[in-house]
């Protein structure tokens, strides 16, 4: 019995050294989570329950994962992600769901975000408008063209000089600067994504000193629609003034007819130089993918060559009631177990899930000093059990030599 007890101690110490050695070996492994060996006492009880019984040794009860936060290593890759707080990345490897803290990802040939083993990172896709959906699936950053959007509205912000004199030459002629006081030009897009130049001409009315008449050309073609901006004595638009100019007759070549509304509601008529403080429009040409980046909530924003930015997806994170009960699947991956409970999957920075640090990787949460001290202690335990076996052997030899 004594031999078996000490042998179990040797085996336990050997297994503990194996766990500690694995921690030390993976000190440079991204996303690695150290483990602890948990032991339990072996105890033999008599069948009739009478009399005290000595312990029968020790056994390895479990190897528990320590999901403490590791440090951060910042990188230059926009696909490197680190979790700051609770949660694990969700991976799909065929029919198997895996969970990991290792955030070194890359794009495959189809634009799917995968780890170095080819498992797909799970997340939520966005629609064409950049709205994140709720269906969990393989996260993809596609390099497909962003479709064009025809312009429907132009917003002009600026001031028209109340001190200006009305043009002496009439009628309006875009080729004759003497027929207007001020111009502003912007670019609009048709249904095919082609660009067109819209120029607004502002001419002070000769009969009404507090009024400006607005004319428009598109690609140097004068549009039939006009508007009159009437200002009060404070330089604000009068309540009876027009605030918009709707170009309802615009029909570009090789594209659909489109109405373009020019919003003039923010124009002022102060006694200062005429100037534009900003002209915006809501259309754009088609664009190809120029780059992308993640934010702290795991949303991937793609930028396109036409200057547009769109959300294309969001990373999913999983939490567990008992993450220490997850079963190791190798390569810093884990799978569910009865002890860990089921995964609760959602978006970062919600439901007790941590946020993400883009362009960063989480280091192993291994403290070399602590592990080396634990290794020395396990070695001493091994030596002590070996010495106990030696002492028991000496005792047995002494008994055999009795005469």
C-alpha positions as CSV (number, residue, x, y, z in Angstrom):
1,X,0.0,0.0,0.0
2,X,2.8,2.4,0.9
3,X,4.5,1.8,-2.4
4,X,1.3,2.5,-4.3
5,X,0.7,5.7,-2.4
6,X,4.2,7.0,-3.2
7,X,3.9,5.9,-6.8
8,X,0.7,7.9,-7.2
9,X,2.6,10.9,-5.7
10,X,5.3,10.4,-8.3
11,X,2.7,10.3,-11.1
12,X,1.0,13.4,-9.8
13,X,4.2,15.4,-9.6
14,X,5.2,14.2,-13.1
15,X,1.8,15.3,-14.5
16,X,2.1,18.7,-12.7
17,X,5.5,19.2,-14.2
18,X,4.0,18.4,-17.6
19,X,1.3,21.1,-17.1
20,X,3.8,23.7,-15.9
21,X,6.3,22.8,-18.7
22,X,3.5,23.3,-21.2
23,X,2.8,26.7,-19.8
24,X,6.5,27.6,-20.1
25,X,6.7,26.3,-23.6
26,X,3.8,28.4,-24.8
27,X,5.0,31.7,-23.2
28,X,5.3,33.2,-26.7
29,X,2.1,31.7,-28.1
30,X,-0.5,34.3,-29.0
31,X,-3.7,33.9,-27.1
32,X,-2.4,31.0,-25.0
33,X,-4.1,30.5,-21.6
34,X,-2.1,28.8,-18.9
35,X,-3.4,25.8,-17.0
36,X,-3.4,24.5,-13.5
37,X,-3.3,20.9,-12.4
38,X,-5.9,20.1,-9.8
39,X,-5.4,17.0,-7.6
40,X,-7.6,15.0,-5.3
41,X,-6.9,12.7,-2.4
42,X,-7.4,9.0,-2.8
43,X,-9.0,7.4,0.2
44,X,-9.9,3.7,0.8
45,X,-12.8,3.1,3.2
46,X,-13.6,-0.3,4.6
47,X,-16.8,-1.9,3.5
48,X,-18.2,-2.1,7.0
49,X,-17.1,1.5,7.7
50,X,-15.2,0.6,10.9
51,X,-11.9,2.1,12.0
52,X,-9.8,4.9,10.5
53,X,-8.3,4.3,7.1
54,X,-5.1,5.9,5.8
55,X,-5.1,7.8,2.5
56,X,-4.2,5.9,-0.6
57,X,-2.4,8.6,-2.5
58,X,-3.3,11.3,-5.0
59,X,-4.9,11.5,-8.4
60,X,-5.1,14.2,-11.1
61,X,-8.7,15.5,-10.8
62,X,-8.7,18.0,-13.6
63,X,-6.6,20.4,-15.7
64,X,-8.2,23.8,-15.3
65,X,-7.7,26.7,-17.8
66,X,-6.9,30.1,-16.5
67,X,-8.6,32.7,-18.6
68,X,-6.9,35.7,-17.0
69,X,-6.2,38.7,-19.2
70,X,-2.9,38.6,-21.1
71,X,-0.9,41.7,-22.2
72,X,-1.2,43.4,-25.6
73,X,1.2,43.4,-28.5
74,X,0.4,46.0,-31.1
75,X,1.0,45.2,-34.7
76,X,0.7,46.8,-38.2
77,X,-2.0,44.4,-39.4
78,X,-5.6,45.6,-39.4
79,X,-6.7,41.9,-39.1
80,X,-5.0,41.4,-35.8
81,X,-7.6,41.6,-33.0
82,X,-7.2,41.3,-29.2
83,X,-10.1,41.0,-26.7
84,X,-9.9,43.5,-23.8
85,X,-12.1,41.8,-21.2
86,X,-14.3,38.7,-21.3
87,X,-15.1,36.6,-24.3
88,X,-13.7,34.4,-27.0
89,X,-13.7,34.6,-30.8
90,X,-16.0,32.1,-32.4
91,X,-14.6,30.0,-35.2
92,X,-16.3,27.5,-37.5
93,X,-14.1,24.7,-38.8
94,X,-16.4,22.6,-40.9
95,X,-19.2,21.4,-38.6
96,X,-17.2,22.1,-35.5
97,X,-17.5,25.3,-33.4
98,X,-14.2,26.4,-31.8
99,X,-13.5,29.2,-29.4
100,X,-10.2,31.1,-29.0
101,X,-8.5,34.2,-27.7
102,X,-5.9,34.1,-30.5
103,X,-6.8,37.0,-32.8
104,X,-4.3,36.6,-35.6
105,X,-6.5,36.5,-38.7
106,X,-6.1,36.8,-42.4
107,X,-8.3,37.0,-45.6
108,X,-8.7,34.0,-47.8
109,X,-9.2,34.1,-51.6
110,X,-12.9,34.9,-51.2
111,X,-12.5,37.6,-48.6
112,X,-13.5,35.5,-45.6
113,X,-11.7,36.2,-42.4
114,X,-9.9,33.1,-41.2
115,X,-7.2,32.1,-38.8
116,X,-4.0,30.5,-39.9
117,X,-5.6,27.0,-39.8
118,X,-8.3,28.1,-42.2
119,X,-11.2,28.2,-39.7
120,X,-13.7,30.9,-40.4
121,X,-14.2,33.8,-37.9
122,X,-17.9,34.2,-37.1
123,X,-19.7,37.5,-37.1
124,X,-22.7,39.5,-38.4
125,X,-22.9,40.7,-42.0
126,X,-24.0,44.2,-43.0
127,X,-26.5,45.0,-45.8
128,X,-25.7,47.4,-48.7
129,X,-26.6,50.4,-46.5
130,X,-24.1,49.3,-43.8
131,X,-26.7,48.1,-41.3
132,X,-25.4,45.2,-39.2
133,X,-27.7,42.2,-39.3
134,X,-28.4,39.6,-36.6
135,X,-27.7,36.3,-38.4
136,X,-24.4,34.7,-37.3
137,X,-22.2,33.5,-40.1
138,X,-18.7,33.5,-41.7
139,X,-17.4,37.1,-41.6
140,X,-16.5,38.3,-45.0
141,X,-14.9,41.5,-46.3
142,X,-15.6,41.4,-50.0
143,X,-13.6,43.3,-52.6
144,X,-16.7,43.7,-54.8
145,X,-17.4,47.2,-56.2
146,X,-19.6,49.5,-54.1
147,X,-22.5,50.3,-56.5
148,X,-23.0,53.9,-57.5
149,X,-25.8,56.1,-56.0
150,X,-27.4,58.8,-58.1
151,X,-27.6,62.2,-56.6
152,X,-31.1,63.2,-55.3
153,X,-30.2,66.2,-53.2
154,X,-27.6,69.0,-53.1
155,X,-27.3,71.3,-50.0
156,X,-25.8,74.7,-50.5
157,X,-24.6,76.6,-47.4
158,X,-23.3,80.2,-47.8
159,X,-23.8,83.9,-47.8
160,X,-25.0,86.3,-50.5
161,X,-23.7,89.8,-50.1
162,X,-26.5,92.2,-49.2
163,X,-24.3,95.2,-50.3
164,X,-23.8,93.9,-53.9
165,X,-25.2,95.8,-56.8
166,X,-27.6,94.1,-59.2
167,X,-26.1,93.1,-62.6
168,X,-26.6,95.8,-65.2
169,X,-26.7,93.2,-68.0
170,X,-29.8,91.0,-68.6
171,X,-31.0,88.4,-69.2
172,X,-29.0,85.7,-67.4
173,X,-26.2,84.2,-69.5
174,X,-23.8,81.7,-67.9
175,X,-21.1,82.7,-70.4
176,X,-21.4,86.4,-69.4
177,X,-20.1,87.2,-65.8
178,X,-21.9,90.6,-66.0
179,X,-25.3,88.8,-65.6
180,X,-24.7,87.3,-62.2
181,X,-23.0,88.2,-58.9
182,X,-21.8,84.8,-57.5
183,X,-21.4,81.2,-58.6
184,X,-20.8,77.8,-56.8
185,X,-20.1,74.5,-58.5
186,X,-20.3,70.9,-57.3
187,X,-20.3,67.4,-58.8
188,X,-23.4,65.2,-59.0
189,X,-23.8,61.6,-60.2
190,X,-26.4,60.0,-62.5
191,X,-27.8,56.4,-62.3
192,X,-24.9,55.0,-64.2
193,X,-22.4,56.6,-61.8
194,X,-21.2,59.2,-64.3
195,X,-20.2,62.6,-62.9
196,X,-21.8,65.9,-64.0
197,X,-21.0,69.5,-63.0
198,X,-23.8,71.5,-61.4
199,X,-23.2,75.3,-61.3
200,X,-25.5,77.6,-59.3
201,X,-25.6,81.2,-60.4
202,X,-26.8,83.9,-58.0
203,X,-27.9,87.3,-59.4
204,X,-29.2,90.1,-57.3
205,X,-32.6,91.3,-58.4
206,X,-32.6,94.9,-59.8
207,X,-36.1,95.7,-58.7
208,X,-36.0,94.1,-55.2
209,X,-32.7,94.9,-53.4
210,X,-33.2,92.1,-50.8
211,X,-33.7,89.3,-53.4
212,X,-31.4,87.0,-55.3
213,X,-32.5,85.0,-58.3
214,X,-31.0,81.5,-58.7
215,X,-30.3,79.8,-62.0
216,X,-28.6,76.4,-62.6
217,X,-26.6,74.7,-65.4
218,X,-25.7,71.1,-65.6
219,X,-22.7,70.4,-67.8
220,X,-23.1,74.0,-69.1
221,X,-26.7,73.4,-70.1
222,X,-29.1,75.9,-68.6
223,X,-31.9,74.2,-66.6
224,X,-35.4,75.7,-67.0
225,X,-36.1,75.8,-63.3
226,X,-35.2,78.9,-61.2
227,X,-35.8,80.2,-57.7
228,X,-35.9,83.5,-55.9
229,X,-34.4,84.0,-52.4
230,X,-35.9,86.8,-50.5
231,X,-34.2,88.1,-47.3
232,X,-35.6,90.2,-44.5
233,X,-33.8,93.2,-43.0
234,X,-31.7,90.9,-40.7
235,X,-30.3,88.9,-43.6
236,X,-32.3,85.8,-42.9
237,X,-34.6,84.1,-45.4
238,X,-38.1,85.7,-45.4
239,X,-40.9,83.4,-44.5
240,X,-42.3,83.8,-48.1
241,X,-39.0,83.0,-49.8
242,X,-38.2,79.9,-51.7
243,X,-35.9,77.5,-49.8
244,X,-35.3,74.9,-52.5
245,X,-34.8,74.6,-56.2
246,X,-36.1,71.3,-57.6
247,X,-34.5,70.3,-61.0
248,X,-37.3,68.0,-62.1
249,X,-36.5,68.0,-65.8
250,X,-33.0,66.7,-65.6
251,X,-32.5,63.7,-68.0
252,X,-28.8,62.8,-68.5
253,X,-27.7,60.9,-71.5
254,X,-27.3,57.1,-71.2
255,X,-28.9,57.2,-67.7
256,X,-32.3,57.4,-66.0
257,X,-34.0,60.7,-65.6
258,X,-33.6,62.0,-62.1
259,X,-34.9,64.9,-60.1
260,X,-32.3,66.8,-58.1
261,X,-33.4,69.0,-55.2
262,X,-31.1,71.9,-54.3
263,X,-31.6,72.8,-50.6
264,X,-31.1,76.6,-50.1
265,X,-32.7,76.8,-46.6
266,X,-29.4,77.7,-44.9
267,X,-28.4,80.6,-47.2
268,X,-28.0,84.0,-45.5
269,X,-28.1,87.5,-46.9
270,X,-25.7,89.4,-44.6
271,X,-23.6,92.4,-45.5
272,X,-20.5,90.4,-46.1
273,X,-18.7,89.0,-49.1
274,X,-20.6,86.3,-51.0
275,X,-19.1,82.9,-50.2
276,X,-19.9,79.3,-50.0
277,X,-19.4,77.6,-46.6
278,X,-20.1,74.2,-47.9
279,X,-21.8,72.3,-50.7
280,X,-22.7,68.7,-50.1
281,X,-24.6,66.1,-52.2
282,X,-25.7,62.5,-51.5
283,X,-24.6,60.7,-54.6
284,X,-21.3,58.9,-55.5
285,X,-19.7,56.9,-58.3
286,X,-19.0,53.2,-58.1
287,X,-15.9,52.4,-56.0
288,X,-13.5,49.5,-55.4
289,X,-12.3,48.5,-52.0
290,X,-9.3,50.6,-50.8
291,X,-8.9,49.3,-47.3
292,X,-10.7,48.5,-44.1
293,X,-10.3,48.6,-40.3
294,X,-12.1,47.4,-37.2
295,X,-13.3,49.6,-34.3
296,X,-13.5,48.7,-30.6
297,X,-17.0,47.2,-31.1
298,X,-15.6,44.8,-33.7
299,X,-17.3,46.6,-36.6
300,X,-15.3,46.3,-39.9
301,X,-15.5,49.6,-41.9
302,X,-14.5,49.4,-45.5
303,X,-13.3,52.4,-47.4
304,X,-13.7,52.7,-51.2
305,X,-11.9,54.6,-53.9
306,X,-14.9,56.9,-54.3
307,X,-14.4,58.2,-50.8
308,X,-17.3,56.3,-49.2
309,X,-17.1,54.3,-46.0
310,X,-19.4,51.4,-45.2
311,X,-19.8,48.9,-42.3
312,X,-19.4,45.5,-43.8
313,X,-19.7,43.3,-40.8
314,X,-19.1,42.9,-37.0
315,X,-17.1,40.3,-35.1
316,X,-19.0,38.0,-32.7
317,X,-17.8,37.0,-29.2
318,X,-18.8,34.2,-27.0
319,X,-18.9,34.0,-23.2
320,X,-19.5,30.9,-21.0
321,X,-20.8,30.5,-17.5
322,X,-17.6,28.6,-16.6
323,X,-14.9,29.3,-19.1
324,X,-12.4,27.3,-17.0
325,X,-14.4,24.2,-17.9
326,X,-13.8,24.5,-21.7
327,X,-12.0,21.6,-23.2
328,X,-8.7,22.3,-25.0
329,X,-8.8,21.4,-28.7
330,X,-5.2,22.3,-29.5
331,X,-3.8,25.3,-31.4
332,X,-5.1,27.6,-28.6
333,X,-8.7,26.5,-29.5
334,X,-11.3,25.3,-27.1
335,X,-14.6,23.5,-27.4
336,X,-17.7,23.4,-25.2
337,X,-18.1,20.9,-22.4
338,X,-20.7,19.9,-19.9
339,X,-18.7,21.8,-17.3
340,X,-18.3,25.1,-19.3
341,X,-22.0,25.4,-20.2
342,X,-23.3,26.6,-23.6
343,X,-21.9,29.6,-25.4
344,X,-23.7,33.0,-25.2
345,X,-22.8,34.7,-28.5
346,X,-23.2,38.4,-29.2
347,X,-21.4,41.6,-30.2
348,X,-18.3,43.0,-28.4
349,X,-18.8,45.4,-25.6
350,X,-22.3,44.0,-24.8
351,X,-23.6,41.4,-22.3
352,X,-20.4,41.4,-20.2
353,X,-18.3,40.8,-23.3
354,X,-15.1,42.7,-23.7
355,X,-14.3,45.2,-26.4
356,X,-11.7,44.7,-29.1
357,X,-8.3,46.3,-29.7
358,X,-7.7,46.5,-33.4
359,X,-4.1,45.9,-34.7
360,X,-3.1,44.1,-31.5
361,X,-2.6,40.6,-30.3
362,X,-3.1,39.2,-26.8
363,X,0.0,37.6,-25.3
364,X,0.0,34.4,-23.3
365,X,-1.0,35.0,-19.7
366,X,2.1,33.1,-18.4
367,X,4.3,34.6,-15.7
368,X,7.6,32.8,-16.1
369,X,8.8,33.6,-12.6
370,X,5.7,32.0,-11.1
371,X,5.9,29.0,-13.4
372,X,9.6,28.4,-12.7
373,X,9.0,28.5,-8.9
374,X,6.1,26.1,-9.3
375,X,8.3,23.8,-11.4
376,X,10.9,23.7,-8.6
377,X,8.1,22.9,-6.1
378,X,6.8,20.0,-8.4
379,X,10.4,18.7,-8.7
380,X,10.8,18.7,-4.9
381,X,7.5,16.8,-4.6
382,X,8.8,14.3,-7.2
383,X,12.0,13.8,-5.3
384,X,10.2,13.5,-2.0
385,X,8.0,10.7,-3.3
386,X,11.0,9.0,-4.8
387,X,12.7,9.2,-1.4
388,X,9.7,7.8,0.3
389,X,9.8,4.8,-2.1
390,X,13.5,4.4,-1.3
391,X,12.8,4.4,2.4
392,X,10.0,1.9,2.0
393,X,12.3,-0.3,0.0
394,X,15.0,-0.1,2.7
395,X,12.4,-1.1,5.3
396,X,11.4,-4.1,3.2
397,X,15.0,-5.2,2.8
398,X,15.5,-4.9,6.5
399,X,12.5,-7.1,7.2
400,X,13.7,-9.7,4.7
401,X,17.1,-9.8,6.4
402,X,15.6,-10.6,9.9
403,X,16.6,-14.1,11.2
